[in-house]
Amino acid sequence: MHTEKHEVTLRLRAIELIALWEGRLITNQLITWFGISRQQASSDIKRYIEQVNPESLTHDLSVRAYVPTPGFQPVLTQGNISEYMDLLARFSGHSSDVITETQSNLVSVQLPDRSVRAEVVREILASIRLKNNIKILYASMANPALCEREISAHSLVYTGFRWHLRGFCHIRQQFRDFNLSRIDRIPTKSSNNTSYIGIADDVDWNEVISIDLIPNTNLNLPQKNLIERDYMMPDGRLTLSVRKALAHYTLQRYQAAITDDEITRVNQYPIQLSVNDRKKLSVHLFGGNNAE
């Protein structure tokens, strides 16, 4: 009974998170994720609408899905994007990067939730699904004054430290990465007649490259052996296959040195990008990554 109740709770939370962050809930998603019947999925949605969060969702025939009603507020979750990320991680087969304290003797550092708003994510996902250009009001460290951008978004990416959208910027005329927490207003559909430029045209996204990580060359032999064990480097290196557009973020996650200065700081950077890969990716890594 306890297990059954727990499974129902998980499904109700999933309904809320999908509706909140994607703005579109279909029964097939619940059927696929939880291995339940269509009747059960419909029953869960009905229960959420009638008992858990009354009149929170409505069925929109135009999109053949349940959508949040105006003023929708979560009641089973806190409205943090990390909850949505955990949900995706659970059903994608990949471990989550945000870990909370689950037992008194098992503790890990909680990464901060950036100020990512659900209504921003919903509009971005809708634009990706419908292949519509959107306009955003955006500020960056290089240009802290808000500026309107027209974007053809194609993916949302979690780097382990932040969420960003990947898309073609029609001002810069190139694919760029936009930090979701720096989008000031809810994205709106572009009224221009600009063509949508999608994922198929993003060369760096579609190119998968191999990079080699090795122990920091300034470590002594016992230290190098230790690092090789830590990172499971049977041949003295760890080879990763990554999208070229995400190589920079991957190296940040591994805290791998990519400059001569970083290599001197062995305690901070116990591993480094191999010399050959530093040369191969120099243009892309040193000022060439497309983060806004």
Number of C-alpha atoms within 10 A of each C-alpha: 6 7 8 9 10 11 13 13 14 15 19 20 20 23 24 30 26 21 24 25 22 21 22 21 26 19 21 15 14 23 16 12 14 15 12 13 14 14 10 14 22 16 13 19 22 14 14 20 18 13 10 16 16 11 13 20 24 13 15 12 8 6 11 12 16 20 21 22 14 8 7 15 15 16 11 16 14 11 18 16 20 20 18 21 15 17 17 18 14 13 12 11 8 10 12 16 16 17 14 12 11 9 7 6 6 8 11 10 9 11 14 10 15 16 14 20 19 20 15 20 21 20 19 29 20 17 20 21 12 9 16 22 30 23 19 24 17 21 20 15 8 7 10 10 10 14 13 13 18 22 31 28 29 24 17 19 15 12 15 14 15 16 21 22 22 25 24 24 20 17 10 10 9 13 26 21 21 25 21 21 17 20 22 16 13 17 22 17 16 16 10 10 7 13 11 17 21 19 19 9 11 18 13 18 18 14 11 16 13 12 22 17 22 23 28 24 15 14 17 10 11 9 14 19 15 12 20 19 12 9 16 12 16 10 9 17 20 18 13 14 11 18 17 22 26 16 23 22 19 18 18 14 12 14 16 23 26 23 14 9 8 18 21 16 13 16 11 12 17 23 29 25 24 21 12 11 14 19 12 12 17 14 11 17 20 12 9 12 18 17 17 15
